[in-house]
Amino acid sequence: MDKKKIAVPLVCHGHSRPVVDLFYSPVTLDGFFLISASKDSSPMLRNGETGDWIGTFEGHKGAVWSVCLDTNALRAASGSADFTAKVWNALTGDILHSFEHKHIVRACAFSEDTRLLLTGGIEKVLRIYDLNRPEAPLREVDKSPGSVRTVSWMHSDQTLLSSCTDMGGVRLWDVRSGKIVQTLETKSPVTSAEVSQDGRYITTADGATVKFWDADHFGLVKSYNMPCTVESASLEPKYGNKFIAGGEDMWVRVFDFHTGDETACNKGHHGPVHCVRFSPGGESYASGSEDGTIRIWQTGPLTDHEETKSHAANGSVGKVKVSVEEVSRKIGGFHIAEEGNTKEK
């Protein structure tokens, strides 16, 4: 098979402004799902395998910078330039909670046990909301040294991770004390920080480098120079033998984790790539761009049969292992896609 064969992605339209964040759910009984954040203020939910649009969350009045799904993909959360973080019913599209902030919310993350929501943004404050008691006083950890760009939970919800828009480094916080216990030093601001699915590594993108850190001992494991400034990177979750990176040159590149050698370069976006993420099984990965599209790429070289299915997936007859219709039937006032066709707002 020709190793240089061009990958044909699933192209997911629907957003009218740049796509700035992507998040895959774990595999659930209904399959897995992909949620996207865009400056058009309306996060979108899709079938993670096919890219078929399921619904649009409507209610924000400003750009949405960050999105996530809980472990069972039953709730979604979003952080926005309208100074709110919202929690949504992912089956109906209804707003469950709207948490007011004093400035732009750039990042949000559900805890592993899904009880808590962590937010951060321009205010330089990390906030923890108890979703079982949303009216209870929120918890704030020590003030962040800079505007918060990314947040994550680690170590069975005992550790918080954050990076800043205006300074280098990744800060690790002890949840109990609310204090910074470790800083992973980088020269440039960290625009993407991902905890690997098995909890072994923290993958960061800063400037033109992608780094891998030991998530338990916090030592630097690998650091690779990239061909351009990259905004996002993601480690393949199943075998951990490759990673992807995307940035200002509009290309989505695949690299060997052990050597740093580039093994594939996927072209197709018409603007800088702001976010890349592997699907939970590692069989595909998604990229979101300034051009307003999401592209879902297959991990390996495609066969002719797979390419045929790729072209069909955005049409009226999609390759659907899990029934999107079954999920859609549960959804009440949510924008529903009919016959797999995308309805644009």
Phi and psi restraints in degrees (value plus and minus 20) as a CYANA .aco file:
   2 ASP   PHI     -89.0   -49.0
   2 ASP   PSI      97.0   137.0
   3 LYS   PHI     -87.2   -47.2
   3 LYS   PSI     -40.6    -0.6
   4 LYS   PHI    -108.8   -68.8
   4 LYS   PSI     -11.7    28.3
   5 LYS   PHI     -75.9   -35.9
   5 LYS   PSI     114.9   154.9
   6 ILE   PHI     -96.9   -56.9
   6 ILE   PSI     108.6   148.6
   7 ALA   PHI     -94.1   -54.1
   7 ALA   PSI     118.0   158.0
   8 VAL   PHI    -128.9   -88.9
   8 VAL   PSI      87.8   127.8
   9 PRO   PHI    -102.4   -62.4
   9 PRO   PSI     142.8   182.8
  10 LEU   PHI     -98.4   -58.4
  10 LEU   PSI     106.1   146.1
  11 VAL   PHI    -122.9   -82.9
  11 VAL   PSI     100.1   140.1
  12 CYS   PHI    -126.4   -86.4
  12 CYS   PSI      89.5   129.5
  13 HIS   PHI    -112.5   -72.5
  13 HIS   PSI     153.3   193.3
  14 GLY   PHI     117.1   157.1
  14 GLY   PSI     -58.3   -18.3
  15 HIS   PHI     -98.3   -58.3
  15 HIS   PSI     124.0   164.0
  16 SER   PHI    -121.8   -81.8
  16 SER   PSI     -24.4    15.6
  17 ARG   PHI    -154.7  -114.7
  17 ARG   PSI     156.7   196.7
  18 PRO   PHI     -76.9   -36.9
  18 PRO   PSI     123.8   163.8
  19 VAL   PHI    -112.3   -72.3
  19 VAL   PSI     102.0   142.0
  20 VAL   PHI    -135.2   -95.2
  20 VAL   PSI     -30.2     9.8
  21 ASP   PHI    -175.4  -135.4
  21 ASP   PSI     125.7   165.7
  22 LEU   PHI    -154.4  -114.4
  22 LEU   PSI     128.3   168.3
  23 PHE   PHI    -169.3  -129.3
  23 PHE   PSI     108.3   148.3
  24 TYR   PHI    -116.8   -76.8
  24 TYR   PSI     119.0   159.0
  25 SER   PHI     -96.6   -56.6
  25 SER   PSI     140.9   180.9
  26 PRO   PHI     -83.3   -43.3
  26 PRO   PSI     149.6   189.6
  27 VAL   PHI     -91.2   -51.2
  27 VAL   PSI     107.2   147.2
  28 THR   PHI    -133.7   -93.7
  28 THR   PSI    -198.9  -158.9
  29 LEU   PHI     -82.9   -42.9
  29 LEU   PSI     -44.5    -4.5
  30 ASP   PHI    -118.6   -78.6
  30 ASP   PSI      -4.8    35.2
  31 GLY   PHI      77.2   117.2
  31 GLY   PSI    -176.1  -136.1
  32 PHE   PHI    -147.9  -107.9
  32 PHE   PSI     139.1   179.1
  33 PHE   PHI    -149.9  -109.9
  33 PHE   PSI     135.6   175.6
  34 LEU   PHI    -144.6  -104.6
  34 LEU   PSI     107.8   147.8
  35 ILE   PHI    -136.9   -96.9
  35 ILE   PSI     123.5   163.5
  36 SER   PHI    -147.1  -107.1
  36 SER   PSI     125.4   165.4
  37 ALA   PHI    -130.5   -90.5
  37 ALA   PSI     122.5   162.5
  38 SER   PHI    -163.6  -123.6
  38 SER   PSI     137.0   177.0
  39 LYS   PHI     -89.6   -49.6
  39 LYS   PSI     -25.1    14.9
  40 ASP   PHI    -100.5   -60.5
  40 ASP   PSI     -18.0    22.0
  41 SER   PHI      59.4    99.4
  41 SER   PSI     -17.4    22.6
  42 SER   PHI    -146.2  -106.2
  42 SER   PSI      76.6   116.6
  43 PRO   PHI     -79.7   -39.7
  43 PRO   PSI     129.5   169.5
  44 MET   PHI    -145.5  -105.5
  44 MET   PSI     123.6   163.6
  45 LEU   PHI    -129.9   -89.9
  45 LEU   PSI     115.5   155.5
  46 ARG   PHI    -154.8  -114.8
  46 ARG   PSI     138.2   178.2
  47 ASN   PHI     -86.1   -46.1
  47 ASN   PSI     105.5   145.5
  48 GLY   PHI     -88.8   -48.8
  48 GLY   PSI     -44.5    -4.5
  49 GLU   PHI    -104.5   -64.5
  49 GLU   PSI     -66.0   -26.0
  50 THR   PHI    -118.1   -78.1
  50 THR   PSI     -39.0     1.0
  51 GLY   PHI      61.3   101.3
  51 GLY   PSI     -20.7    19.3
  52 ASP   PHI     -81.4   -41.4
  52 ASP   PSI     113.3   153.3
  53 TRP   PHI     -92.8   -52.8
  53 TRP   PSI     113.3   153.3
  54 ILE   PHI    -125.9   -85.9
  54 ILE   PSI     -65.7   -25.7
  55 GLY   PHI    -191.9  -151.9
  55 GLY   PSI     147.6   187.6
  56 THR   PHI    -141.3  -101.3
  56 THR   PSI     111.9   151.9
  57 PHE   PHI    -108.8   -68.8
  57 PHE   PSI      97.4   137.4
  58 GLU   PHI    -133.5   -93.5
  58 GLU   PSI     109.4   149.4
  59 GLY   PHI     142.0   182.0
  59 GLY   PSI     -43.9    -3.9
  60 HIS   PHI     -94.9   -54.9
  60 HIS   PSI     131.6   171.6
  61 LYS   PHI    -136.2   -96.2
  61 LYS   PSI      -2.5    37.5
  62 GLY   PHI    -174.8  -134.8
  62 GLY   PSI     153.9   193.9
  63 ALA   PHI     -73.4   -33.4
  63 ALA   PSI     120.2   160.2
  64 VAL   PHI    -120.6   -80.6
  64 VAL   PSI     103.4   143.4
  65 TRP   PHI    -119.7   -79.7
  65 TRP   PSI     -43.7    -3.7
  66 SER   PHI    -168.1  -128.1
  66 SER   PSI     122.6   162.6
  67 VAL   PHI    -162.0  -122.0
  67 VAL   PSI     136.5   176.5
  68 CYS   PHI    -178.7  -138.7
  68 CYS   PSI     142.4   182.4
  69 LEU   PHI    -140.5  -100.5
  69 LEU   PSI     130.9   170.9
  70 ASP   PHI     -99.2   -59.2
  70 ASP   PSI     157.6   197.6
  71 THR   PHI     -77.0   -37.0
  71 THR   PSI     -56.4   -16.4
  72 ASN   PHI    -116.5   -76.5
  72 ASN   PSI     -15.8    24.2
  73 ALA   PHI      37.9    77.9
  73 ALA   PSI      10.7    50.7
  74 LEU   PHI    -114.5   -74.5
  74 LEU   PSI     -42.4    -2.4
  75 ARG   PHI    -151.2  -111.2
  75 ARG   PSI     128.0   168.0
  76 ALA   PHI    -139.7   -99.7
  76 ALA   PSI     136.0   176.0
  77 ALA   PHI    -154.4  -114.4
  77 ALA   PSI     133.6   173.6
  78 SER   PHI    -168.2  -128.2
  78 SER   PSI     126.1   166.1
  79 GLY   PHI    -138.4   -98.4
  79 GLY   PSI     117.0   157.0
  80 SER   PHI    -156.1  -116.1
  80 SER   PSI     142.5   182.5
  81 ALA   PHI     -93.7   -53.7
  81 ALA   PSI     -25.2    14.8
  82 ASP   PHI    -104.6   -64.6
  82 ASP   PSI      -6.6    33.4
  83 PHE   PHI      52.6    92.6
  83 PHE   PSI       2.6    42.6
  84 THR   PHI    -149.9  -109.9
  84 THR   PSI     135.5   175.5
  85 ALA   PHI    -135.5   -95.5
  85 ALA   PSI     111.9   151.9
  86 LYS   PHI    -138.5   -98.5
  86 LYS   PSI     125.4   165.4
  87 VAL   PHI    -133.1   -93.1
  87 VAL   PSI     111.9   151.9
  88 TRP   PHI    -140.1  -100.1
  88 TRP   PSI     129.2   169.2
  89 ASN   PHI     -96.1   -56.1
  89 ASN   PSI      96.3   136.3
  90 ALA   PHI     -96.5   -56.5
  90 ALA   PSI     -27.1    12.9
  91 LEU   PHI    -114.1   -74.1
  91 LEU   PSI     -52.2   -12.2
  92 THR   PHI    -131.4   -91.4
  92 THR   PSI     -38.9     1.1
  93 GLY   PHI      63.4   103.4
  93 GLY   PSI     -18.7    21.3
  94 ASP   PHI     -92.3   -52.3
  94 ASP   PSI     127.6   167.6
  95 ILE   PHI     -99.3   -59.3
  95 ILE   PSI     102.9   142.9
  96 LEU   PHI    -109.6   -69.6
  96 LEU   PSI     -62.2   -22.2
  97 HIS   PHI    -164.6  -124.6
  97 HIS   PSI     125.8   165.8
  98 SER   PHI    -150.8  -110.8
  98 SER   PSI      93.0   133.0
  99 PHE   PHI    -121.6   -81.6
  99 PHE   PSI      98.3   138.3
 100 GLU   PHI     -97.2   -57.2
 100 GLU   PSI     117.8   157.8
 101 HIS   PHI    -141.8  -101.8
 101 HIS   PSI     154.4   194.4
 102 LYS   PHI    -119.0   -79.0
 102 LYS   PSI     -23.2    16.8
 103 HIS   PHI    -179.1  -139.1
 103 HIS   PSI    -194.7  -154.7
 104 ILE   PHI     -79.0   -39.0
 104 ILE   PSI     114.0   154.0
 105 VAL   PHI    -115.9   -75.9
 105 VAL   PSI      96.6   136.6
 106 ARG   PHI    -117.6   -77.6
 106 ARG   PSI     -40.2    -0.2
 107 ALA   PHI    -168.8  -128.8
 107 ALA   PSI     126.6   166.6
 108 CYS   PHI    -171.1  -131.1
 108 CYS   PSI     133.1   173.1
 109 ALA   PHI    -178.9  -138.9
 109 ALA   PSI     113.7   153.7
 110 PHE   PHI     -96.4   -56.4
 110 PHE   PSI     124.0   164.0
 111 SER   PHI     -88.3   -48.3
 111 SER   PSI     141.3   181.3
 112 GLU   PHI     -79.4   -39.4
 112 GLU   PSI     -56.4   -16.4
 113 ASP   PHI    -104.4   -64.4
 113 ASP   PSI     -17.4    22.6
 114 THR   PHI      46.9    86.9
 114 THR   PSI     -14.8    25.2
 115 ARG   PHI     -98.1   -58.1
 115 ARG   PSI     -47.9    -7.9
 116 LEU   PHI    -139.9   -99.9
 116 LEU   PSI     131.1   171.1
 117 LEU   PHI    -141.6  -101.6
 117 LEU   PSI     109.6   149.6
 118 LEU   PHI    -125.1   -85.1
 118 LEU   PSI     114.1   154.1
 119 THR   PHI    -152.2  -112.2
 119 THR   PSI     136.9   176.9
 120 GLY   PHI    -177.9  -137.9
 120 GLY   PSI     139.8   179.8
 121 GLY   PHI    -196.2  -156.2
 121 GLY   PSI    -168.9  -128.9
 122 ILE   PHI     -84.3   -44.3
 122 ILE   PSI     -44.8    -4.8
 123 GLU   PHI     -87.0   -47.0
 123 GLU   PSI     -34.1     5.9
 124 LYS   PHI      46.8    86.8
 124 LYS   PSI      13.7    53.7
 125 VAL   PHI    -150.4  -110.4
 125 VAL   PSI     113.8   153.8
 126 LEU   PHI    -115.7   -75.7
 126 LEU   PSI     104.4   144.4
 127 ARG   PHI    -136.5   -96.5
 127 ARG   PSI     123.0   163.0
 128 ILE   PHI    -140.5  -100.5
 128 ILE   PSI     101.9   141.9
 129 TYR   PHI    -127.8   -87.8
 129 TYR   PSI     114.7   154.7
 130 ASP   PHI    -108.4   -68.4
 130 ASP   PSI      90.1   130.1
 131 LEU   PHI     -94.0   -54.0
 131 LEU   PSI     -37.2     2.8
 132 ASN   PHI     -99.8   -59.8
 132 ASN   PSI     -41.6    -1.6
 133 ARG   PHI    -155.8  -115.8
 133 ARG   PSI      49.1    89.1
 134 PRO   PHI     -84.1   -44.1
 134 PRO   PSI     -41.4    -1.4
 135 GLU   PHI    -104.4   -64.4
 135 GLU   PSI     -31.2     8.8
 136 ALA   PHI     -88.7   -48.7
 136 ALA   PSI     134.6   174.6
 137 PRO   PHI     -77.8   -37.8
 137 PRO   PSI     115.6   155.6
 138 LEU   PHI     -94.7   -54.7
 138 LEU   PSI     144.7   184.7
 139 ARG   PHI    -129.5   -89.5
 139 ARG   PSI     113.2   153.2
 140 GLU   PHI    -134.6   -94.6
 140 GLU   PSI     112.1   152.1
 141 VAL   PHI    -108.6   -68.6
 141 VAL   PSI     155.9   195.9
 142 ASP   PHI     -70.2   -30.2
 142 ASP   PSI     130.2   170.2
 143 LYS   PHI     -80.5   -40.5
 143 LYS   PSI     113.8   153.8
 144 SER   PHI     -91.0   -51.0
 144 SER   PSI     124.4   164.4
 145 PRO   PHI     -90.4   -50.4
 145 PRO   PSI     -32.7     7.3
 146 GLY   PHI    -171.4  -131.4
 146 GLY   PSI     156.9   196.9
 147 SER   PHI     -82.1   -42.1
 147 SER   PSI     112.8   152.8
 148 VAL   PHI    -100.4   -60.4
 148 VAL   PSI     110.7   150.7
 149 ARG   PHI    -124.6   -84.6
 149 ARG   PSI     -64.8   -24.8
 150 THR   PHI    -154.9  -114.9
 150 THR   PSI     131.5   171.5
 151 VAL   PHI    -160.3  -120.3
 151 VAL   PSI     129.7   169.7
 152 SER   PHI    -173.0  -133.0
 152 SER   PSI     142.0   182.0
 153 TRP   PHI    -124.2   -84.2
 153 TRP   PSI     129.4   169.4
 154 MET   PHI    -162.6  -122.6
 154 MET   PSI     149.2   189.2
 155 HIS   PHI      32.0    72.0
 155 HIS   PSI      33.6    73.6
 156 SER   PHI      32.5    72.5
 156 SER   PSI      25.3    65.3
 157 ASP   PHI      49.0    89.0
 157 ASP   PSI      -0.1    39.9
 158 GLN   PHI    -114.3   -74.3
 158 GLN   PSI     -35.9     4.1
 159 THR   PHI    -151.5  -111.5
 159 THR   PSI     120.5   160.5
 160 LEU   PHI    -128.3   -88.3
 160 LEU   PSI     128.2   168.2
 161 LEU   PHI    -142.7  -102.7
 161 LEU   PSI     117.7   157.7
 162 SER   PHI    -168.0  -128.0
 162 SER   PSI     131.2   171.2
 163 SER   PHI    -149.2  -109.2
 163 SER   PSI     146.9   186.9
 164 CYS   PHI    -140.1  -100.1
 164 CYS   PSI     133.5   173.5
 165 THR   PHI     -98.4   -58.4
 165 THR   PSI     -43.8    -3.8
 166 ASP   PHI    -136.7   -96.7
 166 ASP   PSI      -8.1    31.9
 167 MET   PHI    -180.2  -140.2
 167 MET   PSI     137.3   177.3
 168 GLY   PHI     -94.9   -54.9
 168 GLY   PSI     151.6   191.6
 169 GLY   PHI      78.4   118.4
 169 GLY   PSI     135.6   175.6
 170 VAL   PHI    -139.4   -99.4
 170 VAL   PSI     109.6   149.6
 171 ARG   PHI    -124.2   -84.2
 171 ARG   PSI     116.9   156.9
 172 LEU   PHI    -134.0   -94.0
 172 LEU   PSI     107.6   147.6
 173 TRP   PHI    -135.1   -95.1
 173 TRP   PSI     118.8   158.8
 174 ASP   PHI    -102.0   -62.0
 174 ASP   PSI     102.0   142.0
 175 VAL   PHI     -81.6   -41.6
 175 VAL   PSI     -59.5   -19.5
 176 ARG   PHI     -87.5   -47.5
 176 ARG   PSI     -65.9   -25.9
 177 SER   PHI    -107.9   -67.9
 177 SER   PSI     -41.6    -1.6
 178 GLY   PHI      52.8    92.8
 178 GLY   PSI      -2.7    37.3
 179 LYS   PHI    -129.4   -89.4
 179 LYS   PSI     133.7   173.7
 180 ILE   PHI     -92.3   -52.3
 180 ILE   PSI     107.0   147.0
 181 VAL   PHI    -127.9   -87.9
 181 VAL   PSI     -37.2     2.8
 182 GLN   PHI    -179.7  -139.7
 182 GLN   PSI     125.9   165.9
 183 THR   PHI    -146.0  -106.0
 183 THR   PSI     105.6   145.6
 184 LEU   PHI    -110.1   -70.1
 184 LEU   PSI      95.1   135.1
 185 GLU   PHI    -101.8   -61.8
 185 GLU   PSI     110.6   150.6
 186 THR   PHI    -154.7  -114.7
 186 THR   PSI     134.9   174.9
 187 LYS   PHI     -95.2   -55.2
 187 LYS   PSI     -57.9   -17.9
 188 SER   PHI    -129.2   -89.2
 188 SER   PSI     141.1   181.1
 189 PRO   PHI     -78.6   -38.6
 189 PRO   PSI     120.4   160.4
 190 VAL   PHI    -105.6   -65.6
 190 VAL   PSI      94.0   134.0
 191 THR   PHI    -112.7   -72.7
 191 THR   PSI     -32.2     7.8
 192 SER   PHI    -169.9  -129.9
 192 SER   PSI     110.1   150.1
 193 ALA   PHI    -159.4  -119.4
 193 ALA   PSI      99.1   139.1
 194 GLU   PHI    -147.5  -107.5
 194 GLU   PSI     111.0   151.0
 195 VAL   PHI    -109.0   -69.0
 195 VAL   PSI     107.6   147.6
 196 SER   PHI     -84.7   -44.7
 196 SER   PSI     136.8   176.8
 197 GLN   PHI     -79.5   -39.5
 197 GLN   PSI     -53.6   -13.6
 198 ASP   PHI    -108.8   -68.8
 198 ASP   PSI     -18.8    21.2
 199 GLY   PHI      57.8    97.8
 199 GLY   PSI     -11.3    28.7
 200 ARG   PHI    -104.2   -64.2
 200 ARG   PSI     -55.4   -15.4
 201 TYR   PHI    -147.2  -107.2
 201 TYR   PSI     132.4   172.4
 202 ILE   PHI    -130.7   -90.7
 202 ILE   PSI     102.4   142.4
 203 THR   PHI    -121.8   -81.8
 203 THR   PSI     104.5   144.5
 204 THR   PHI    -144.8  -104.8
 204 THR   PSI     129.3   169.3
 205 ALA   PHI    -138.8   -98.8
 205 ALA   PSI     103.2   143.2
 206 ASP   PHI    -161.6  -121.6
 206 ASP   PSI     103.3   143.3
 207 GLY   PHI      39.9    79.9
 207 GLY   PSI    -143.6  -103.6
 208 ALA   PHI    -128.1   -88.1
 208 ALA   PSI      11.3    51.3
 209 THR   PHI    -151.4  -111.4
 209 THR   PSI     128.6   168.6
 210 VAL   PHI    -136.6   -96.6
 210 VAL   PSI     110.3   150.3
 211 LYS   PHI    -143.3  -103.3
 211 LYS   PSI     130.7   170.7
 212 PHE   PHI    -143.5  -103.5
 212 PHE   PSI     107.4   147.4
 213 TRP   PHI    -137.6   -97.6
 213 TRP   PSI     127.3   167.3
 214 ASP   PHI     -90.8   -50.8
 214 ASP   PSI     100.4   140.4
 215 ALA   PHI     -94.8   -54.8
 215 ALA   PSI     -33.8     6.2
 216 ASP   PHI    -117.9   -77.9
 216 ASP   PSI     -62.7   -22.7
 217 HIS   PHI    -126.6   -86.6
 217 HIS   PSI     -28.2    11.8
 218 PHE   PHI      49.0    89.0
 218 PHE   PSI      -4.8    35.2
 219 GLY   PHI    -100.0   -60.0
 219 GLY   PSI     135.0   175.0
 220 LEU   PHI     -97.2   -57.2
 220 LEU   PSI     102.1   142.1
 221 VAL   PHI    -111.5   -71.5
 221 VAL   PSI     -68.9   -28.9
 222 LYS   PHI    -167.3  -127.3
 222 LYS   PSI     129.5   169.5
 223 SER   PHI    -161.7  -121.7
 223 SER   PSI     106.1   146.1
 224 TYR   PHI    -144.3  -104.3
 224 TYR   PSI     114.3   154.3
 225 ASN   PHI     -99.3   -59.3
 225 ASN   PSI     116.3   156.3
 226 MET   PHI    -120.7   -80.7
 226 MET   PSI     140.7   180.7
 227 PRO   PHI     -89.5   -49.5
 227 PRO   PSI     -35.4     4.6
 228 CYS   PHI    -173.8  -133.8
 228 CYS   PSI     156.4   196.4
 229 THR   PHI     -86.1   -46.1
 229 THR   PSI     104.3   144.3
 230 VAL   PHI    -128.3   -88.3
 230 VAL   PSI     125.5   165.5
 231 GLU   PHI    -124.0   -84.0
 231 GLU   PSI     -40.7    -0.7
 232 SER   PHI    -173.0  -133.0
 232 SER   PSI     128.5   168.5
 233 ALA   PHI    -167.1  -127.1
 233 ALA   PSI     132.4   172.4
 234 SER   PHI    -168.4  -128.4
 234 SER   PSI     117.4   157.4
 235 LEU   PHI    -113.9   -73.9
 235 LEU   PSI     116.0   156.0
 236 GLU   PHI     -78.6   -38.6
 236 GLU   PSI     106.7   146.7
 237 PRO   PHI    -100.5   -60.5
 237 PRO   PSI     -44.3    -4.3
 238 LYS   PHI    -105.1   -65.1
 238 LYS   PSI     -70.6   -30.6
 239 TYR   PHI    -129.4   -89.4
 239 TYR   PSI     -38.8     1.2
 240 GLY   PHI      45.4    85.4
 240 GLY   PSI       4.7    44.7
 241 ASN   PHI    -120.2   -80.2
 241 ASN   PSI     -20.8    19.2
 242 LYS   PHI    -170.1  -130.1
 242 LYS   PSI     140.9   180.9
 243 PHE   PHI    -163.3  -123.3
 243 PHE   PSI     141.1   181.1
 244 ILE   PHI    -139.0   -99.0
 244 ILE   PSI     134.6   174.6
 245 ALA   PHI    -168.5  -128.5
 245 ALA   PSI     125.5   165.5
 246 GLY   PHI    -161.5  -121.5
 246 GLY   PSI     129.6   169.6
 247 GLY   PHI    -186.6  -146.6
 247 GLY   PSI    -162.1  -122.1
 248 GLU   PHI     -91.7   -51.7
 248 GLU   PSI     -39.7     0.3
 249 ASP   PHI    -104.3   -64.3
 249 ASP   PSI     -16.5    23.5
 250 MET   PHI      57.4    97.4
 250 MET   PSI     -16.2    23.8
 251 TRP   PHI    -126.2   -86.2
 251 TRP   PSI     131.4   171.4
 252 VAL   PHI    -128.6   -88.6
 252 VAL   PSI      93.7   133.7
 253 ARG   PHI    -126.0   -86.0
 253 ARG   PSI     126.9   166.9
 254 VAL   PHI    -133.2   -93.2
 254 VAL   PSI     114.5   154.5
 255 PHE   PHI    -147.9  -107.9
 255 PHE   PSI     133.4   173.4
 256 ASP   PHI     -97.3   -57.3
 256 ASP   PSI     107.2   147.2
 257 PHE   PHI     -83.7   -43.7
 257 PHE   PSI     -57.7   -17.7
 258 HIS   PHI     -98.6   -58.6
 258 HIS   PSI     -52.1   -12.1
 259 THR   PHI    -132.9   -92.9
 259 THR   PSI     -41.7    -1.7
 260 GLY   PHI      61.2   101.2
 260 GLY   PSI     -17.2    22.8
 261 ASP   PHI     -89.8   -49.8
 261 ASP   PSI     119.0   159.0
 262 GLU   PHI     -95.8   -55.8
 262 GLU   PSI     107.5   147.5
 263 THR   PHI    -130.4   -90.4
 263 THR   PSI     -36.8     3.2
 264 ALA   PHI    -178.6  -138.6
 264 ALA   PSI     131.7   171.7
 265 CYS   PHI    -158.8  -118.8
 265 CYS   PSI      91.8   131.8
 266 ASN   PHI    -119.7   -79.7
 266 ASN   PSI     101.5   141.5
 267 LYS   PHI    -130.1   -90.1
 267 LYS   PSI     125.2   165.2
 268 GLY   PHI     145.3   185.3
 268 GLY   PSI     -53.8   -13.8
 269 HIS   PHI     -88.9   -48.9
 269 HIS   PSI     131.8   171.8
 270 HIS   PHI    -132.3   -92.3
 270 HIS   PSI       3.6    43.6
 271 GLY   PHI    -184.1  -144.1
 271 GLY   PSI     148.0   188.0
 272 PRO   PHI     -72.5   -32.5
 272 PRO   PSI     126.1   166.1
 273 VAL   PHI    -110.3   -70.3
 273 VAL   PSI      99.7   139.7
 274 HIS   PHI    -113.4   -73.4
 274 HIS   PSI     -44.1    -4.1
 275 CYS   PHI    -174.2  -134.2
 275 CYS   PSI     119.7   159.7
 276 VAL   PHI    -154.8  -114.8
 276 VAL   PSI     123.1   163.1
 277 ARG   PHI    -170.5  -130.5
 277 ARG   PSI     118.9   158.9
 278 PHE   PHI     -99.6   -59.6
 278 PHE   PSI     125.5   165.5
 279 SER   PHI     -88.1   -48.1
 279 SER   PSI     141.2   181.2
 280 PRO   PHI     -82.6   -42.6
 280 PRO   PSI     -45.2    -5.2
 281 GLY   PHI    -117.5   -77.5
 281 GLY   PSI     -24.5    15.5
 282 GLY   PHI      59.0    99.0
 282 GLY   PSI     -15.1    24.9
 283 GLU   PHI    -100.2   -60.2
 283 GLU   PSI     -32.6     7.4
 284 SER   PHI    -176.0  -136.0
 284 SER   PSI     150.5   190.5
 285 TYR   PHI    -166.5  -126.5
 285 TYR   PSI     135.0   175.0
 286 ALA   PHI    -137.6   -97.6
 286 ALA   PSI     129.4   169.4
 287 SER   PHI    -152.6  -112.6
 287 SER   PSI     121.4   161.4
 288 GLY   PHI    -141.6  -101.6
 288 GLY   PSI     122.1   162.1
 289 SER   PHI    -154.4  -114.4
 289 SER   PSI     146.3   186.3
 290 GLU   PHI     -78.7   -38.7
 290 GLU   PSI     -43.3    -3.3
 291 ASP   PHI     -96.4   -56.4
 291 ASP   PSI     -20.0    20.0
 292 GLY   PHI      65.4   105.4
 292 GLY   PSI     -18.2    21.8
 293 THR   PHI    -128.0   -88.0
 293 THR   PSI     137.1   177.1
 294 ILE   PHI    -130.8   -90.8
 294 ILE   PSI     115.5   155.5
 295 ARG   PHI    -140.8  -100.8
 295 ARG   PSI     112.5   152.5
 296 ILE   PHI    -129.0   -89.0
 296 ILE   PSI     101.1   141.1
 297 TRP   PHI    -130.1   -90.1
 297 TRP   PSI     120.0   160.0
 298 GLN   PHI     -95.1   -55.1
 298 GLN   PSI     127.2   167.2
 299 THR   PHI     -89.7   -49.7
 299 THR   PSI     -67.1   -27.1
 300 GLY   PHI    -119.0   -79.0
 300 GLY   PSI     155.0   195.0
 301 PRO   PHI     -79.2   -39.2
 301 PRO   PSI     117.1   157.1
 302 LEU   PHI    -106.2   -66.2
 302 LEU   PSI     123.0   163.0
 303 THR   PHI    -104.9   -64.9
 303 THR   PSI     146.4   186.4
 304 ASP   PHI     -78.8   -38.8
 304 ASP   PSI     -57.9   -17.9
 305 HIS   PHI     -84.2   -44.2
 305 HIS   PSI     -62.4   -22.4
 306 GLU   PHI     -88.6   -48.6
 306 GLU   PSI     -55.7   -15.7
 307 GLU   PHI     -83.7   -43.7
 307 GLU   PSI     -59.2   -19.2
 308 THR   PHI     -80.3   -40.3
 308 THR   PSI     -63.1   -23.1
 309 LYS   PHI     -87.6   -47.6
 309 LYS   PSI     -54.2   -14.2
 310 SER   PHI     -82.6   -42.6
 310 SER   PSI     -63.1   -23.1
 311 HIS   PHI     -85.5   -45.5
 311 HIS   PSI     -51.9   -11.9
 312 ALA   PHI     -98.1   -58.1
 312 ALA   PSI     -40.7    -0.7
 313 ALA   PHI     -86.5   -46.5
 313 ALA   PSI     -45.2    -5.2
 314 ASN   PHI    -114.6   -74.6
 314 ASN   PSI     -18.1    21.9
 315 GLY   PHI    -112.1   -72.1
 315 GLY   PSI    -182.1  -142.1
 316 SER   PHI     -95.9   -55.9
 316 SER   PSI     -39.4     0.6
 317 VAL   PHI    -137.2   -97.2
 317 VAL   PSI      84.6   124.6
 318 GLY   PHI    -121.6   -81.6
 318 GLY   PSI     143.9   183.9
 319 LYS   PHI    -105.9   -65.9
 319 LYS   PSI      76.1   116.1
 320 VAL   PHI    -140.3  -100.3
 320 VAL   PSI      85.1   125.1
 321 LYS   PHI     -95.5   -55.5
 321 LYS   PSI     -64.6   -24.6
 322 VAL   PHI    -118.1   -78.1
 322 VAL   PSI     124.7   164.7
 323 SER   PHI     -98.7   -58.7
 323 SER   PSI      87.4   127.4
 324 VAL   PHI     -84.8   -44.8
 324 VAL   PSI     -53.7   -13.7
 325 GLU   PHI     -81.4   -41.4
 325 GLU   PSI     -57.9   -17.9
 326 GLU   PHI     -84.2   -44.2
 326 GLU   PSI     -62.2   -22.2
 327 VAL   PHI     -85.2   -45.2
 327 VAL   PSI     -61.5   -21.5
 328 SER   PHI     -83.2   -43.2
 328 SER   PSI     -52.9   -12.9
 329 ARG   PHI     -84.8   -44.8
 329 ARG   PSI     -44.5    -4.5
 330 LYS   PHI     -96.6   -56.6
 330 LYS   PSI     -36.6     3.4
 331 ILE   PHI    -112.1   -72.1
 331 ILE   PSI     105.2   145.2
 332 GLY   PHI    -102.5   -62.5
 332 GLY   PSI    -113.8   -73.8
 333 GLY   PHI    -104.6   -64.6
 333 GLY   PSI      -8.4    31.6
 334 PHE   PHI     -91.4   -51.4
 334 PHE   PSI     125.2   165.2
 335 HIS   PHI     -78.9   -38.9
 335 HIS   PSI      95.8   135.8
 336 ILE   PHI    -127.7   -87.7
 336 ILE   PSI     117.2   157.2
 337 ALA   PHI    -101.6   -61.6
 337 ALA   PSI     112.7   152.7
 338 GLU   PHI    -122.8   -82.8
 338 GLU   PSI     111.2   151.2
 339 GLU   PHI      34.4    74.4
 339 GLU   PSI      10.7    50.7
 340 GLY   PHI      56.5    96.5
 340 GLY   PSI     -14.3    25.7
 341 ASN   PHI    -109.0   -69.0
 341 ASN   PSI     122.4   162.4
 342 THR   PHI    -105.0   -65.0
 342 THR   PSI     107.4   147.4
 343 LYS   PHI    -116.7   -76.7
 343 LYS   PSI     100.0   140.0
 344 GLU   PHI    -106.2   -66.2
 344 GLU   PSI     127.3   167.3
